[in-house]
Amino acid sequence: MDSDRVLRAHSPVWRDPLSAGWRAHRGLLLLRLRWHERRDAGSGRR
């Protein structure tokens, strides 16, 4: 387990704004990936 990630999970966002921005960016990337997977599965291209 990544100990740095565990420490950041309990720290307030205002103490680590870059990490908060990265988490938001990663969430958007994962959301976009899921959307494309769902779209491709619906069209029968898989």
N, C-alpha and C positions, 0 to 999 in steps of 0.2 A: 504494500500500500504506500502511496506517495504521501510522506509526512507533510510536505509543503502544502499540498492540496488540502489536507485536513486542517492545518493551521489557518489557511485562508478562508475555509468554509465558515469559521466562527468569527472572523474579523469583520468589522463594519465596512460597508462599501466605501465610505468617505476616506478610510485609511489606505485603501488600495484601488484608486480609480482606474488604473490601467487594467487591472485584473477584471474589474466589473465590465469594462468595455469589451475585453476579450471574450468574457462569458456571453455577453449579449450578441457579439458577432458570431460566435460559434453556434449559438442557438438559432440564429437566422440561417446560417449555412445548413444546419441539420434540417431545419424546417423546409428549406428549398429542396434539399435532397429527397426528403420524404414526398414532397409534392410531385417531383419528377418521377419518382418510382411509382407512385399511385397513378399518374397520368399514363405512363408507359404500360402498366399492368392493365389499365382499362382499355387501351387500344389494341391489346393482344400482340404487342411487339416482342414480348418476352418468350 
